[in-house]
Amino acid sequence: MERVCENCAREDEELVLVNRVYVVPESWDTAGSSTRMPDAELWCFSCRSLYPHEPVDPDGDADPEPAPDADADADADASADALETDEP
């Protein structure tokens, strides 16, 4: 029995384990963002070439570096602003 892609259900022998990534583009009033789903899925070549994803590391570490957190960026910006406004 051939395996099927967990995204499109196409039968394929060369499936790769990936994490799906949802991308929200930046617009005039909202920052762009991306969210990596924690569950790994088997995807075919076609789906990997069309949809955002991250390959799962064969050692089991799918995300060696955590994605930047929007709140952490805001805190860093606020700290930088506070440093710039301090007058001697």
N, C-alpha and C positions, 0 to 999 in steps of 0.2 A: 504494500500500500504506500502510495506516495504521500509525502507531507504537503500541507497547504499553507500558504501565507496567512498569517493571522490578521492581516490588514485587508486584503482583497479576496481571500479564499481561493487564490489561483494555485493549482498544483505545480510544484517546483521541486527540483532536487537540490538546488543551491540556495538554501535559506540561511539568513544571518540573524543572530540574536541582537536586537536593538532596543533602546528605550525611546518611546514616542516623545516628541517635543511639540508643545503647542506654542505658537508664536503669535503675539499681538503686535502689529506694527505701530510705530509712533504716529500720533496725530497732533493737531495743533493744541489740544487741551489735555492730552494724556501721554505719558511716557510709554515707550515700547517695552515689552516684556517677553520672556519665554519661560515656560514651565516644563521641566522634564518629568515624565511620568515614572513612578518607581518600578512598575511591573515591566519586565522584559518580554518582548514578543518576537516571533520569527517572521522576518519580512523577506520578500522576494526582491530581485534586482530592480524591477520596475518601480515598486513602492519606495525603495531606498533612493532611487534617482528622482522621485517626484515630491516626496514629503520630508519635512524636517525630522531628524532623528539623531541619536547618538549611538554609535556602536558600543556594545557591552564589552568591557575588557575581559579577555579570557581568564584573567586571574580572579575575576569576580568583583572587581572594583569598577563599577559602571561610571562613577563620577569622581575622579581623583581630586579635582578641585571644585569646591562648591560654587554654584552660580552666585553672582553678586546679588545681594539682598537690597531691595529698593530702600527699606528703612535704614539700613546700615549706611547707604550712600547719602541719605538725607542727614543722618547724624554726623557724618564726616564733613559734609558741606557746612552744617551749622557750626561745628567746631572750628573749621577753617575761617568762617566769617567772624567768629568771636575773636580769634587770634588777630585778624586783620584790623579790627576796630579798637583794640586796646591801644591807648595812646600812652607814651612814656611820661 
